[in-house]
Amino acid sequence: MKILVTGGLGYIGSHTVVELQNEGFEVIIIDDLSNTTIDVLNGITSITNKKPEFHKIDLKEKSKVEAFFAENKIDGVIHFAASKAVGESVNEPLKYYENNIGTLVYLLQAMQKNKVNNIIFSSSCTVYGQADELPITEKAPIKPAESPYGNTKQMGEEIITDTTKISDLNAIALRYFNPIGGHESIEIGELPIGVPQNLIPYVTQTAAGIRDCLSVFGDDYNTHDGTAVRDYIHVVDLAKAHIVAMKRLLDQKNKQKMEFFNIGTGKGSSVLDVIHAFEEANHKKLNYKLMPRRAGDITAAFADTTLANNELGWKSKLTLKDALRSSWLWQEKLSK
């Protein structure tokens, strides 16, 4: 089976390509290299002993997307390619709507024309906003988005759902909580270009002396220690969820044409919990300071993973400390 992975040299994409190849799938990667480097291809190859086919394509170029599908027989698509920084999306909404929505439309049009009927959509727990109840189940209401980024994930789900109603398309949206960590081989990991937008690369860069100090935004939230709580999931566990979801579609085991699954650990950790776990796991002290809250940040979000556990037969296995150890080893490798 031949699987197209868009954004396959990105953070989650590269780990998913590794798991696909380990399961015997043939993988084709499309990436525009806007938020990663071609070196990731070597990392994937060294882990799996197989070099995936790679095409440098910007999905905003509709004619190139059409040409790719006309020339390649694809059995399923895992769609990661998107801009993903919440703060940047607030400042550059049109960039996010073009990059995340326009490209999805071109992709679905090309799939429809070429009778490619299986897609996994990289969605996000941001679709829930600040949920009324914790842990968050898939039945939680979709709240008005806090950012254009969050809005593109909601709209993406709606666009795919509408497409499944009028075509042979079958789809699964995986709503991720907070992916962290890297592959145990230390050949691939999170590779932020410029100043990190996510907590863990900022933690590791602070530990490595690249950043002077880690800012903890908000110490007055209604949580056990006042800092915001999230569900941090190891990226390898997350990658494996895509494999079982794709097999579900290829084996026609899906119960609806569009399905939604939360992918998390089911456990919430505060920012201070993460800092202390990092210090314990890696025997390093972190320089951090408490700062006022950031706009758009919610108090707490963690998953109820019952549906994914029961329907997909998937469960997270790796711990927070596992993820933080691999993140630090990856940072040390980058620093060398």
VOGU-3710 file (C-alpha; in Angstrom, 3 decimals, decimal comma):
1> mkilvtgglg> 0,000/0,000/0,000  1,314/3,419/-0,959  0,702/6,248/1,511  1,248/9,937/0,785  2,396/11,929/3,822  2,143/15,694/3,324  4,472/17,597/5,629  6,313/14,300/6,034  9,623/15,932/6,967  8,024/17,914/9,777
11> yigshtvvel> 8,045/16,911/13,428  5,037/14,590/13,662  5,195/13,737/9,963  8,744/12,354/10,093  7,978/10,139/13,102  4,861/8,860/11,333  6,840/8,071/8,160  9,204/5,947/10,289  6,281/3,993/11,783  4,657/3,538/8,352
21> qnegfeviii> 7,884/2,162/6,871  8,384/-0,095/9,888  4,901/-1,516/9,191  5,780/-2,241/5,554  3,960/0,639/3,867  5,490/2,370/0,862  5,706/6,074/1,671  5,831/9,162/-0,531  6,576/12,456/1,212  5,517/15,895/0,027
31> ddlsnttidv> 7,036/18,839/1,915  7,874/22,426/0,949  10,704/22,595/3,559  9,271/25,837/4,972  9,573/24,623/8,574  12,096/21,785/8,380  15,243/20,705/6,523  16,045/18,026/3,971  18,418/16,444/6,543  15,360/14,857/8,203
41> lngitsitnk> 15,154/12,530/5,180  18,566/11,090/6,148  17,349/10,593/9,733  14,314/8,616/8,551  16,484/6,551/6,213  19,034/5,706/8,898  16,295/4,487/11,280  14,361/2,366/8,773  17,126/1,454/6,284  14,761/2,618/3,570
51> kpefhkidlk> 14,726/6,014/1,886  11,179/7,238/1,281  10,359/8,896/-2,036  10,404/12,681/-1,615  8,862/15,502/-3,665  9,460/19,154/-2,816  6,044/20,632/-3,572  4,258/23,656/-2,153  0,622/22,547/-1,848  -0,479/26,132/-2,565
61> ekskveaffa> 0,548/25,459/-6,179  -2,608/23,732/-7,351  -1,214/22,635/-10,731  1,683/20,800/-9,044  -0,716/19,021/-6,680  -2,853/17,932/-9,631  0,199/16,755/-11,584  1,480/14,743/-8,617  -1,788/12,837/-8,207  -2,088/12,256/-11,954
71> enkidgvihf> 1,386/10,643/-11,969  1,198/8,567/-8,744  -1,168/5,863/-7,569  -1,928/6,532/-3,906  -3,936/4,327/-1,501  -4,227/6,796/1,364  -3,161/10,262/2,512  -1,984/11,468/5,912  -2,218/15,248/5,836  0,127/17,121/8,176
81> aaskavgesv> 1,255/20,027/5,970  0,090/23,237/7,673  1,297/26,282/9,568  0,936/25,630/13,287  1,979/28,533/15,545  -0,986/29,948/17,484  0,608/33,341/18,123  1,746/33,801/14,538  -1,745/32,920/13,299  -3,201/35,801/15,321
91> neplkyyenn> -0,769/38,208/13,640  -0,962/36,669/10,162  -4,467/35,210/9,764  -4,537/35,308/5,959  -1,298/33,323/5,742  -2,926/30,639/7,904  -6,172/30,519/5,949  -4,301/30,241/2,652  -1,778/27,701/3,903  -4,106/25,507/5,973
101> igtlvyllqa> -7,438/25,785/4,152  -6,562/26,539/0,527  -4,101/23,647/0,393  -6,590/21,224/1,961  -9,138/22,104/-0,736  -6,581/21,513/-3,531  -5,577/18,208/-1,935  -9,169/16,970/-1,631  -9,976/18,034/-5,211  -6,978/16,091/-6,529
111> mqknkvnnii> -7,881/13,065/-4,392  -11,461/13,114/-5,625  -10,426/13,422/-9,272  -8,005/10,484/-8,928  -10,280/8,316/-6,762  -8,068/8,370/-3,651  -10,623/7,715/-0,917  -8,768/7,550/2,427  -7,427/10,485/4,435  -6,171/10,993/7,993
121> fsssctvygq> -6,422/14,656/8,999  -4,019/16,134/11,508  -6,427/17,961/13,819  -6,019/19,404/17,290  -7,543/19,620/20,744  -7,689/23,383/20,085  -11,085/22,685/18,446  -12,538/22,279/21,955  -11,269/25,617/23,315  -11,624/25,703/27,108
131> adelpiteka> -13,818/22,650/27,522  -16,671/22,734/30,055  -15,665/19,340/31,478  -12,361/17,529/31,923  -11,179/15,121/30,689  -12,361/16,065/27,188  -14,363/13,500/25,213  -15,069/13,619/21,464  -18,639/14,617/22,331  -17,459/17,918/23,884
141> pikpaespyg> -18,881/20,913/22,021  -16,666/22,636/19,471  -16,150/26,149/20,877  -15,487/29,312/18,846  -11,777/29,170/18,062  -9,327/31,176/20,178  -7,026/31,757/17,180  -6,998/31,587/13,371  -4,845/28,438/13,731  -7,548/26,770/15,843
151> ntkqmgeeii> -10,161/27,964/13,388  -8,329/26,317/10,466  -8,478/22,974/12,307  -12,236/23,363/12,894  -12,805/24,421/9,290  -10,593/21,614/8,012  -12,710/19,048/9,839  -15,897/20,627/8,432  -14,563/20,728/4,862  -13,574/17,054/4,983
161> tdttkisdln> -16,904/16,083/6,595  -18,823/17,897/3,829  -16,685/16,144/1,196  -17,376/12,678/2,671  -21,126/13,365/2,300  -20,956/13,772/-1,486  -18,133/11,394/-2,443  -16,501/8,049/-1,700  -14,050/9,717/0,695  -13,546/8,128/4,134
171> aialryfnpi> -11,724/10,168/6,743  -10,443/10,141/10,301  -9,541/13,335/12,160  -7,042/12,732/14,954  -7,323/15,492/17,536  -3,872/15,695/19,101  -3,147/17,024/22,514  0,493/18,190/23,022  3,111/16,119/21,178  6,620/16,105/22,677
181> gghesieige> 9,796/14,018/22,624  11,720/12,390/19,813  12,690/9,028/18,361  14,780/6,814/20,647  17,491/6,619/17,955  17,975/10,410/18,298  18,002/10,551/14,485  14,852/12,710/14,314  13,129/15,070/16,747  11,447/18,453/17,048
191> lpigvpqnli> 13,307/20,955/14,885  11,895/24,467/15,350  13,106/27,083/12,887  13,897/30,303/14,792  12,470/30,992/18,250  10,460/27,951/19,437  6,689/28,400/19,716  6,224/25,266/21,833  7,194/24,624/25,443  9,588/21,666/25,167
201> pyvtqtaagi> 12,067/23,051/22,597  12,173/26,219/24,693  12,886/24,086/27,764  15,707/22,184/26,044  17,193/25,323/24,463  17,188/27,004/27,888  18,908/23,968/29,423  21,473/24,098/26,597  22,159/27,809/27,210  20,750/28,912/23,829
211> rdclsvfgdd> 17,964/30,811/25,633  18,713/32,729/28,834  15,472/31,999/30,600  12,231/30,076/30,153  9,102/32,195/30,561  6,192/30,485/32,306  3,097/32,385/31,171  0,545/32,646/33,965  0,802/31,458/37,580  -2,757/32,322/38,603
221> ynthdgtavr> -4,731/29,682/36,705  -7,220/27,536/38,607  -4,873/24,508/38,638  -2,943/22,670/41,376  0,072/25,003/41,073  -1,368/27,987/39,184  0,261/27,148/35,838  -1,598/25,945/32,746  -2,259/22,197/32,389  -1,894/20,217/29,151
231> dyihvvdlak> -1,847/16,591/28,038  1,690/15,887/26,802  1,930/12,836/24,532  5,120/11,230/23,230  5,379/11,823/19,478  6,140/8,128/18,820  2,872/7,096/20,508  1,116/9,761/18,447  2,738/8,519/15,226  1,553/4,974/15,938
241> ahivamkrll> -2,041/6,224/16,213  -1,842/7,265/12,552  -0,845/3,750/11,517  -3,824/2,091/13,231  -6,152/4,816/11,891  -4,911/4,319/8,320  -5,267/0,532/8,601  -8,837/1,073/9,852  -9,661/2,999/6,661  -7,816/0,641/4,292
251> dqknkqkmef> -9,544/-2,362/5,897  -12,905/-0,531/5,727  -13,446/-0,954/9,460  -14,571/2,656/10,004  -18,120/3,001/11,358  -18,796/6,442/9,875  -17,425/8,122/6,765  -15,893/10,783/9,019  -14,611/9,751/12,449  -12,942/11,745/15,239
261> fnigtgkgss> -10,518/10,488/17,896  -8,709/12,221/20,747  -5,035/11,289/20,845  -3,477/12,008/24,232  -2,413/10,274/27,433  -5,483/11,118/29,506  -3,265/12,816/32,094  -2,795/16,548/32,599  0,582/18,052/33,548  1,158/21,690/34,457
271> vldvihafee> 4,026/23,761/33,044  5,788/23,518/36,411  5,197/19,735/36,467  6,971/19,538/33,099  9,878/21,708/34,280  10,391/19,589/37,406  10,066/16,326/35,438  12,669/17,590/32,947  15,054/18,492/35,768  14,622/15,060/37,376
281> anhkklnykl> 14,867/13,090/34,135  18,000/14,862/32,914  19,679/16,032/36,162  19,741/19,617/34,900  18,442/22,784/36,548  16,315/25,132/34,456  16,356/28,904/34,703  12,706/30,010/34,517  10,577/32,948/35,555  6,847/33,425/36,063
291> mprragdita> 5,213/35,892/33,668  1,694/37,249/33,059  -0,720/35,105/31,077  -0,582/35,065/27,267  -3,617/35,969/25,158  -5,401/32,921/23,730  -4,087/30,421/26,289  -6,626/28,241/28,091  -6,431/26,988/31,681  -6,444/23,222/31,197
301> afadttlann> -6,930/20,550/28,547  -6,440/16,802/28,790  -7,996/13,954/26,868  -10,477/11,223/27,560  -8,911/8,574/25,293  -11,531/5,857/25,844  -12,796/5,989/22,252  -9,316/5,681/20,696  -8,426/2,915/23,182  -11,564/0,897/22,398
311> elgwkskltl> -12,168/1,595/18,699  -8,605/1,888/17,390  -7,054/-0,462/19,922  -4,468/2,268/20,526  -3,076/3,497/23,847  -0,163/5,735/24,770  2,698/3,783/26,362  5,608/6,189/26,817  5,862/8,504/29,838  6,424/12,218/30,268
321> kdalrsswlw> 9,970/11,513/31,500  10,622/9,234/28,488  9,672/12,126/26,224  11,729/14,691/28,149  14,816/12,447/28,159  14,608/11,958/24,386  14,032/15,712/23,887  17,206/16,513/25,819  19,303/13,889/23,964  18,025/15,379/20,681
331> qeklsk> 18,923/18,901/21,840  22,428/17,739/22,798  22,838/16,242/19,332  21,678/19,484/17,682  24,030/21,533/19,869  27,004/19,451/18,688
//
